[in-house]
């Protein structure tokens, strides 16, 4: 479901100094038993121990023990569109203080009344795009993702059957759109990138899709999803 087109690209202030393609065996329907993508098969893969980080994954950061972090959770929404698994993504409005205009998953900070990270992800999703929490079947979690902004994010994977109605909050989401999950399960579509910012050297993951630029924590969590669903 696309509400209206919004341009998305890497911010101009990032000075790109390197691009490295991620070369792995593509995940395709011809040789992987995960296809067709069903919630049961995805849940089985997510229940396995997470694979260890690749030494080349320099985009990963781990907050030191005892560091002050902000706990958050996001929903990784998978939508059943006529038997085809689609990934649901949002684009943040350009006026927000943090990560304005970036493509992301619905989610946000953990609140005191949240009983679990799953509840946080569902509550925030309902607030941001109007998707009732009862419409989401939870499949499992991805590894916790620490980012340079001081957040510790728990990605929760959920399955949504269609038809599903979305009523985005215009203050939070400028756009809601779908993309085929298969695109994000092929590690060859990802790029490892690096840049200089405010005197520091940074690494990040990116995965372009049809003119949209998905990067940072969202791309990093998507890469984690691709690894979790590998054979």
Secondary structure by P-SEA (a helix, b strand, c coil): cccbbbbbccccccccccccccccccccccccccccccaaaaaaaaaccccccccccccccccccccbbbbbbbbbbbbbcccbbbbbbbbcccccccccccccccccccccccccaaaaaaaaaaaacccccccccccccccccccccccbbbbbbbbbcccccccccccccccccccccccccccccbbbbccccccbbbbbbbbbccccccccaaaaaaaaaaaaacc
